[in-house]
Each structure stands twice: as C-alpha cells, then as structure tokens.
Amino acid sequence: MDNIKRVGVIGGGQLAWMMGEAAQQLGIELVIQTPHPTDPAVIFASETIFAPIDDAAATAKLATLCDAIAFENEFINLEALMPLQEKGVCFRPRLQALAPLLDKYHQRCYLRDIGLPVPKFVAIEEEMGGWGDGEMGREGIENRQFPVPEHPFPVVMKARRHGYDGQGTFIIKNQEELTAIWQKIGNTPVMLEEFVPFERELAVIAARSVTGEIVVYPVVETQQEEQVCRRVLVPAELDPSVNTEINAIAHTLLNSLEAVGVFGIELFLTPDGKVLVNEIAPRTHNSGHFTIDACHTSQFEMHLRAVCGLPLGNSALHCGGAVMVNLLGYEHSHSDYLPKRQQLAQLPNCHVHWYGKTESRPGRKLGHVTLLLDTPDKSSAQALAQKVESIWYEG
C-alpha cells in the first residue's frame, strides 16, 4: 500500500472543507491551493498556498509539500499540469483520467465511445455534422440547417467548459432563442443536445482504488430548481434492474478511465425506464453529501482512502433512508443565518452543515442539511424537505 500522509488539494471550497473533516479522522494532513484566505477549507489546512487553482507554478510548489495531489473541482489547466506529472508528481486521479471529461463535448463523445447511453448531441464549431457525429458552424445555426430530431425544440445548449450549478446551460424553446443566446455568448464553445423529457433525475457516487477495487453508493433521486440541485432523496425508488444498470455504468466508466478516487455520475431516467448518462463529475459531488451522516463511510473519507492507497470503506446506508437539502442563498448579504440554522438543528435526526462562507448571494450553496429516516419513504422525505425549506426560505 502507498504511504501517503500529506495530500495536496487544488481548490479550497466546501468540497475540500468536508474533505478536511475526513482527513482529521484518518490522520491525514491536507495542503491546500486556493485563492483566498477566507475559502472554507483553509481552516483544515496544515499549509496553504494562496494562488488560483489553475496556477501551475503554484501547483509545482504544492507538489513539494505533499505526497499526492487531489482535486476539489475540474476547472484546471490540464496542459500546464502534464509536465509536472511527467516529472513524477502524483496526481490522483491521473491527468489522463481527467482529460476526456473536462470538456462536455469530449466527455459526451468518450461516454458514447465506451458504450454508455447518452442523449443525442453535437458541438457547435466549424463544420456541419449529425447528432454525436461532428461539429456545426454558426451558419448552420442561423439557417437552422443543424441536424435535429423531427421535433427539434426544446434543445439544450451547454458551455463546454466551466459550467456548474446551471451556469452556462440554456434550455432553448425556439429558433429565435437559439440565435439570440448563440450571439449573446459570442465565441464560447458550446454543445447542443436533445432535451430529454425525463421522469426523474438520478445520481450515483462511485469510487475506485489504486488496486481497481470499486464501491458504489446507493442511487439517489436529485431534484433541481432553476438548474440547481435543491434536494436529494436517498435511496431512489427504482426497479432493481435500473439499479443494476446504473451500477454497471459506474463500473464501466471507472474501469475505462482507470480512475482513482470518487466520481459523481448524473443520470436521466425516462418515462419508459431508459437510463441516460447526463454528466460526469471527476470528484466528490453535491449529490453525495448525504453520505457524511447516512453512510458508514462518507464520500470524502472514501475519496481520501482511494487517493492514499488505503482500502475502500463501506458505502452502505446505516439508516433506512435520508433526505439532503441544499441551503442556497436567496439574497445578497453577509449574514451567517444563525437563528435559522439553530431552528433547523432542532428538527429530529437533522444534521446541519454550514460552509462558513462570508457572503450570500442568490443560488450560492451556503450549507446543507441531512435528515435521517427510519424507512426509505419518499413522501416522508418530501415532507421533511418542505419543512426545511419553509424554515430556510420563509422563516
């Protein structure tokens, strides 16, 4: 086994912060590369390099202070990091595992090429092509010559890089909207995909070790509003065959990438029971926050176990079910919302996680709560989520 005791983390937001709590339990030190002294993970760092996460020179310095480097997010400069890996810097996952995933179009092509089910898609670039087969130029968009299904609208336009929490994603209802948004975003590389009239959105967290061991967490149902995750219901109520298929998707993906660490997989479930892979997050993921309180091993401990070459933990629930609710900003303020957090903490079996951010703005993830259930009952979970949201947004 590896003897990794100091892990560098590129990024210092709430995902790295939650990794910090797990690191303390494992006796592992974290060294953080992050831009701001107020970033949440700084309080857990044994050392901190204050620099942008895409600053490769800072990452070179980070490498001298740790045994391996992990990532809080995927907004990195891959080309600039490659020379460091070639010189022996240990990145986990390896940069080759991240390479096909950072651009949403390249990611979609990769998923298709390894045989995973995905929505139809096309990139908007220089040349014309069919769904999933090529790229199309501005002239094709403006003349509506792009290849689409028989009933093309709505379609989804996504920025190929740096989109999260709905940023850079547009659901387009007609030709006028498509042209207007395409002109508004200018030269930003984008991908068009068919709009999937899904029954539910699902997600699953999976981890792979350096020895190829894979563990998969329970599949969850995610509920979005304005393209930002509001709630996660655990476990999702699914036909066993769907669970089996999603488990197989996770194994195929992680083995194909030879991944090390935790990956989040977002999926669509169509009304006829078809599973489609929407997006891959090569890191810990918001849909897995319930694991901190509801599972034997949290996704953050699992990630560090994989990165450090330790045996993976138990991904099973230790309760009947759970519901996780994101506490999103709904105003511009500098409040810590302590009275509301105290009120939430009084709810039965409720665990409040506050990220310590100093500024609130609409849609920003400020914290989350997880409520544990005796049985996996969706109606009870929905009622509890509604209670949390009434306190947070109205109380």
C-alpha positions as CSV (number, residue, x, y, z in Angstrom):
1,M,0.0,0.0,0.0
2,D,1.1,3.6,-0.5
3,N,2.4,5.5,2.4
4,I,0.6,8.8,1.7
5,K,0.2,11.0,4.8
6,R,0.0,14.5,3.2
7,V,-2.4,15.2,0.4
8,G,-2.4,18.4,-1.6
9,V,-5.8,19.6,-2.7
10,I,-6.3,22.0,-5.6
11,G,-9.3,24.1,-4.6
12,G,-10.4,25.3,-1.1
13,G,-14.2,25.4,-1.3
14,Q,-16.8,23.4,0.6
15,L,-15.9,20.1,-1.0
16,A,-12.3,20.5,0.2
17,W,-13.6,21.7,3.6
18,M,-15.6,18.5,4.0
19,M,-12.6,16.5,2.9
20,G,-10.7,18.2,5.8
21,E,-13.1,16.8,8.4
22,A,-12.5,13.3,6.9
23,A,-8.7,13.9,6.8
24,Q,-8.6,14.5,10.5
25,Q,-10.4,11.2,11.2
26,L,-7.8,9.4,9.1
27,G,-4.8,11.2,10.5
28,I,-4.0,12.7,7.1
29,E,-2.7,16.3,6.6
30,L,-4.1,18.5,3.8
31,V,-2.1,21.1,1.9
32,I,-4.5,23.5,0.1
33,Q,-4.0,25.6,-3.1
34,T,-6.8,28.2,-3.1
35,P,-7.0,31.9,-4.0
36,H,-8.5,33.4,-0.8
37,P,-7.7,33.2,2.9
38,T,-11.5,33.1,3.6
39,D,-12.1,30.0,1.5
40,P,-13.7,27.3,3.7
41,A,-11.0,24.6,3.6
42,V,-8.2,26.9,4.8
43,I,-9.1,26.2,8.4
44,F,-8.3,22.5,7.9
45,A,-5.0,23.0,6.0
46,S,-1.7,22.3,7.6
47,E,-0.2,24.6,4.9
48,T,-1.9,26.8,2.3
49,I,-0.7,28.2,-1.0
50,F,-2.8,31.2,-1.9
51,A,-3.0,31.1,-5.6
52,P,-5.6,30.5,-8.4
53,I,-6.4,26.8,-8.9
54,D,-5.1,27.0,-12.5
55,D,-1.7,28.4,-11.5
56,A,0.6,25.5,-12.5
57,A,3.6,27.2,-10.8
58,A,1.8,27.2,-7.5
59,T,0.9,23.5,-8.1
60,A,4.6,22.8,-8.6
61,K,5.2,24.3,-5.2
62,L,2.3,22.3,-3.8
63,A,3.8,19.1,-5.0
64,T,6.9,19.7,-2.9
65,L,4.8,19.9,0.2
66,C,2.8,16.7,-0.2
67,D,2.8,13.0,-1.3
68,A,-0.1,13.2,-3.8
69,I,-2.4,15.8,-5.2
70,A,-6.2,15.6,-5.5
71,F,-8.7,17.9,-7.0
72,E,-11.7,19.7,-5.5
73,N,-13.0,20.6,-8.9
74,E,-12.2,20.1,-12.6
75,F,-11.5,23.8,-13.5
76,I,-7.8,23.2,-14.0
77,N,-5.2,23.8,-16.7
78,L,-4.5,20.3,-17.8
79,E,-1.8,21.1,-20.3
80,A,0.1,23.1,-17.8
81,L,0.0,20.2,-15.2
82,M,1.1,17.5,-17.6
83,P,4.8,18.4,-17.3
84,L,4.6,18.1,-13.5
85,Q,3.1,14.6,-13.9
86,E,5.9,13.6,-16.3
87,K,8.4,14.7,-13.7
88,G,6.9,12.3,-11.2
89,V,4.2,14.4,-9.4
90,C,1.5,12.0,-8.2
91,F,-2.0,13.2,-9.2
92,R,-5.0,11.2,-8.2
93,P,-6.8,10.7,-10.4
94,R,-4.1,10.7,-13.1
95,L,-4.4,13.6,-15.5
96,Q,-5.2,11.0,-18.3
97,A,-8.4,10.1,-16.4
98,L,-9.5,13.7,-16.3
99,A,-8.5,14.6,-19.9
100,P,-11.7,13.2,-21.7
101,L,-14.0,14.7,-19.1
102,L,-13.2,18.4,-18.7
103,D,-14.8,19.5,-22.0
104,K,-18.5,18.5,-22.0
105,Y,-18.5,17.6,-25.7
106,H,-15.3,15.5,-25.4
107,Q,-16.9,13.9,-22.3
108,R,-20.0,13.0,-24.2
109,C,-18.0,11.5,-27.0
110,Y,-16.0,9.5,-24.6
111,L,-19.1,8.1,-22.8
112,R,-20.6,7.2,-26.2
113,D,-17.4,5.5,-27.4
114,I,-17.2,3.2,-24.3
115,G,-20.8,2.2,-24.9
116,L,-22.7,4.2,-22.3
117,P,-26.1,5.5,-23.1
118,V,-26.2,9.3,-23.6
119,P,-28.6,11.9,-25.1
120,K,-28.0,12.9,-28.7
121,F,-25.6,15.8,-29.0
122,V,-23.5,17.9,-31.3
123,A,-20.8,20.6,-30.9
124,I,-21.1,24.0,-32.5
125,E,-17.8,24.7,-34.0
126,E,-16.5,24.9,-37.6
127,E,-18.2,22.1,-39.6
128,M,-21.6,20.5,-40.0
129,G,-22.3,17.1,-38.7
130,G,-25.0,14.9,-37.3
131,W,-26.0,14.3,-33.6
132,G,-23.0,13.0,-31.9
133,D,-21.0,12.7,-35.1
134,G,-19.4,16.0,-35.6
135,E,-19.5,19.8,-35.2
136,M,-21.6,22.5,-36.7
137,G,-20.8,26.1,-37.6
138,R,-22.5,29.4,-37.0
139,E,-24.0,29.5,-40.5
140,G,-25.7,26.2,-39.8
141,I,-27.3,27.5,-36.6
142,E,-28.5,30.7,-38.1
143,N,-30.0,29.0,-41.1
144,R,-31.4,26.2,-39.0
145,Q,-29.5,23.6,-41.0
146,F,-28.3,21.8,-37.9
147,P,-29.3,18.2,-37.6
148,V,-32.0,17.7,-35.0
149,P,-34.8,15.3,-34.3
150,E,-38.2,15.6,-36.0
151,H,-39.4,17.9,-33.3
152,P,-36.2,19.8,-32.5
153,F,-37.3,22.2,-29.8
154,P,-36.6,22.5,-26.9
155,V,-32.9,21.8,-27.1
156,V,-30.2,22.3,-24.5
157,M,-27.2,24.4,-25.1
158,K,-24.2,23.9,-22.7
159,A,-20.9,25.7,-22.4
160,R,-18.3,23.1,-23.0
161,R,-16.1,24.2,-20.1
162,H,-16.5,25.7,-16.6
163,G,-20.3,25.2,-16.2
164,Y,-21.8,24.1,-12.9
165,D,-25.0,24.7,-10.9
166,G,-26.8,25.5,-14.2
167,Q,-24.3,28.2,-15.2
168,G,-23.6,28.0,-18.9
169,T,-26.7,25.8,-19.6
170,F,-29.7,27.1,-21.5
171,I,-32.9,25.3,-22.3
172,I,-33.9,26.8,-25.7
173,K,-37.6,26.7,-26.8
174,N,-37.4,28.1,-30.3
175,Q,-35.2,29.3,-33.2
176,E,-35.2,32.9,-32.0
177,E,-34.0,32.0,-28.6
178,L,-31.3,29.8,-30.0
179,T,-30.0,32.5,-32.3
180,A,-30.1,35.2,-29.6
181,I,-28.3,33.1,-27.0
182,W,-25.7,31.9,-29.5
183,Q,-25.0,35.6,-30.4
184,K,-25.0,36.7,-26.7
185,I,-22.4,34.2,-25.6
186,G,-20.1,35.0,-28.5
187,N,-17.2,32.7,-29.0
188,T,-17.8,30.5,-26.1
189,P,-17.5,26.9,-27.3
190,V,-20.9,25.2,-26.7
191,M,-22.6,21.9,-27.3
192,L,-26.2,21.3,-28.3
193,E,-28.1,18.2,-27.0
194,E,-31.6,16.9,-27.3
195,F,-33.9,17.8,-24.5
196,V,-34.7,14.7,-22.5
197,P,-38.2,14.6,-21.2
198,F,-37.1,12.6,-18.1
199,E,-39.3,11.2,-15.4
200,R,-36.6,11.8,-12.8
201,E,-33.0,12.9,-12.4
202,L,-30.8,10.4,-10.7
203,A,-27.2,10.4,-9.4
204,V,-24.7,7.9,-8.0
205,I,-21.4,8.3,-6.3
206,A,-18.7,5.6,-7.0
207,A,-15.1,5.2,-6.0
208,R,-12.2,3.2,-7.4
209,S,-8.9,2.4,-5.6
210,V,-5.4,2.2,-6.9
211,T,-5.8,-1.6,-7.0
212,G,-9.0,-1.5,-9.0
213,E,-11.5,-2.1,-6.2
214,I,-14.8,-0.3,-6.9
215,V,-17.6,0.6,-4.4
216,V,-20.9,2.2,-5.4
217,Y,-23.1,4.2,-3.1
218,P,-27.0,3.9,-3.2
219,V,-28.5,5.6,-6.3
220,V,-30.3,8.8,-5.3
221,E,-33.0,11.0,-6.8
222,T,-32.0,14.6,-7.3
223,Q,-34.5,17.4,-7.6
224,Q,-33.4,20.6,-9.3
225,E,-34.9,24.1,-9.4
226,E,-33.6,26.6,-11.8
227,Q,-31.0,24.0,-12.8
228,V,-29.5,24.0,-9.2
229,C,-29.9,20.9,-7.0
230,R,-32.3,21.6,-4.2
231,R,-32.9,18.1,-2.7
232,V,-31.5,14.6,-2.8
233,L,-33.8,11.7,-1.8
234,V,-32.0,8.5,-0.6
235,P,-32.3,5.9,-1.9
236,A,-34.1,6.5,-5.1
237,E,-37.2,4.3,-5.6
238,L,-36.2,2.2,-8.6
239,D,-36.9,-1.0,-10.3
240,P,-34.0,-3.4,-9.3
241,S,-33.0,-3.7,-13.0
242,V,-32.4,0.1,-13.1
243,N,-30.2,-0.1,-10.0
244,T,-28.2,-2.9,-11.6
245,E,-27.8,-1.0,-14.9
246,I,-26.5,2.1,-13.1
247,N,-24.1,0.0,-11.0
248,A,-22.8,-1.4,-14.3
249,I,-22.4,2.1,-15.8
250,A,-20.3,3.1,-12.8
251,H,-18.0,0.1,-13.1
252,T,-17.6,0.6,-16.9
253,L,-16.8,4.3,-16.5
254,L,-14.3,4.0,-13.6
255,N,-12.5,1.0,-15.1
256,S,-12.3,2.5,-18.5
257,L,-10.7,5.6,-17.1
258,E,-8.5,3.6,-14.6
259,A,-9.8,6.2,-12.2
260,V,-8.6,6.6,-8.6
261,G,-11.0,8.4,-6.2
262,V,-14.6,9.4,-6.1
263,F,-16.6,10.3,-9.2
264,G,-20.2,11.6,-9.4
265,I,-22.4,10.4,-12.2
266,E,-25.6,12.3,-13.1
267,L,-28.3,10.5,-15.0
268,F,-31.7,10.8,-16.5
269,L,-34.5,8.2,-16.1
270,T,-37.0,8.4,-19.0
271,P,-40.7,7.5,-18.6
272,D,-40.1,4.2,-20.4
273,G,-37.4,3.2,-17.9
274,K,-34.4,4.1,-20.1
275,V,-31.3,5.3,-18.3
276,L,-29.1,8.0,-19.9
277,V,-25.9,9.4,-18.6
278,N,-26.0,13.2,-18.3
279,E,-22.7,14.4,-16.9
280,I,-19.7,13.1,-15.0
281,A,-18.0,15.0,-12.1
282,P,-14.5,13.6,-11.6
283,R,-14.6,14.4,-7.8
284,T,-16.8,14.4,-4.8
285,H,-20.2,15.7,-5.6
286,N,-23.1,17.6,-4.1
287,S,-25.4,14.6,-4.7
288,G,-23.2,12.6,-2.3
289,H,-23.3,14.9,0.8
290,F,-25.8,12.7,2.5
291,T,-23.0,10.1,2.9
292,I,-21.5,12.1,5.7
293,D,-24.4,11.3,8.1
294,A,-26.2,8.4,6.4
295,C,-23.4,6.0,5.3
296,H,-20.8,4.0,7.1
297,T,-18.1,5.8,5.1
298,S,-18.6,9.3,3.7
299,Q,-17.7,10.1,0.1
300,F,-14.9,12.4,1.4
301,E,-13.3,9.7,3.5
302,M,-13.8,7.3,0.6
303,H,-12.0,9.8,-1.7
304,L,-9.1,10.2,0.7
305,R,-8.8,6.4,1.2
306,A,-8.6,6.0,-2.6
307,V,-6.1,8.8,-3.0
308,C,-3.9,7.5,-0.2
309,G,-3.9,3.9,-1.3
310,L,-6.0,2.7,1.7
311,P,-8.7,0.0,1.5
312,L,-12.0,1.5,0.5
313,G,-14.7,1.7,3.1
314,N,-18.3,0.6,3.4
315,S,-20.7,2.6,1.1
316,A,-23.9,1.2,2.6
317,L,-26.5,3.2,4.5
318,H,-26.6,2.8,8.2
319,C,-30.2,4.1,8.3
320,G,-33.4,3.4,6.4
321,G,-33.0,6.4,4.2
322,A,-32.2,10.1,4.1
323,V,-33.0,13.4,2.5
324,M,-30.4,16.1,1.9
325,V,-31.5,19.7,1.3
326,N,-29.1,22.4,0.0
327,L,-29.2,25.7,1.8
328,L,-29.0,28.1,-1.1
329,G,-28.5,31.9,-0.9
330,Y,-31.7,33.8,-1.6
331,E,-30.4,37.4,-1.1
332,H,-27.3,39.5,-1.1
333,S,-26.0,39.7,2.4
334,H,-23.2,38.9,4.9
335,S,-25.4,37.1,7.4
336,D,-24.5,33.7,9.0
337,Y,-28.2,32.9,9.4
338,L,-27.5,31.5,12.9
339,P,-31.2,31.7,14.1
340,K,-32.4,29.7,11.1
341,R,-29.6,27.2,11.5
342,Q,-30.4,26.7,15.2
343,Q,-34.1,26.2,14.2
344,L,-33.1,23.6,11.6
345,A,-30.9,21.8,14.1
346,Q,-34.0,21.2,16.3
347,L,-35.6,19.0,13.7
348,P,-35.5,15.3,14.6
349,N,-32.4,13.4,13.2
350,C,-31.3,16.6,11.4
351,H,-27.6,17.3,10.8
352,V,-26.7,20.9,9.7
353,H,-23.6,21.6,7.7
354,W,-22.6,25.2,7.3
355,Y,-19.7,26.0,5.0
356,G,-18.6,29.2,6.7
357,K,-18.8,31.4,3.6
358,T,-18.8,35.1,4.4
359,E,-21.0,36.2,1.5
360,S,-24.5,35.1,0.5
361,R,-26.0,35.7,-3.0
362,P,-28.9,34.1,-4.8
363,G,-28.2,30.4,-5.7
364,R,-24.9,30.2,-3.8
365,K,-24.5,27.0,-1.8
366,L,-24.1,28.1,1.8
367,G,-24.6,24.8,3.5
368,H,-26.8,21.7,3.6
369,V,-28.9,19.6,6.0
370,T,-29.3,15.9,6.0
371,L,-32.3,14.3,7.8
372,L,-32.1,10.6,8.6
373,L,-35.2,8.3,8.1
374,D,-36.1,5.0,9.6
375,T,-37.6,3.8,6.3
376,P,-37.0,4.8,2.7
377,D,-40.3,6.6,2.3
378,K,-40.4,9.2,-0.4
379,S,-43.5,11.0,0.8
380,S,-41.9,11.4,4.3
381,A,-38.7,12.6,2.7
382,Q,-40.5,15.2,0.6
383,A,-42.4,16.5,3.7
384,L,-39.2,16.9,5.6
385,A,-37.6,18.7,2.8
386,Q,-40.5,21.0,2.6
387,K,-40.2,21.7,6.3
388,V,-36.5,22.6,5.9
389,E,-37.2,24.9,3.0
390,S,-40.1,26.7,4.8
391,I,-37.7,27.4,7.7
392,W,-34.8,28.4,5.5
393,Y,-36.6,30.5,2.8
394,E,-39.6,31.7,4.7
395,G,-38.9,31.5,8.4
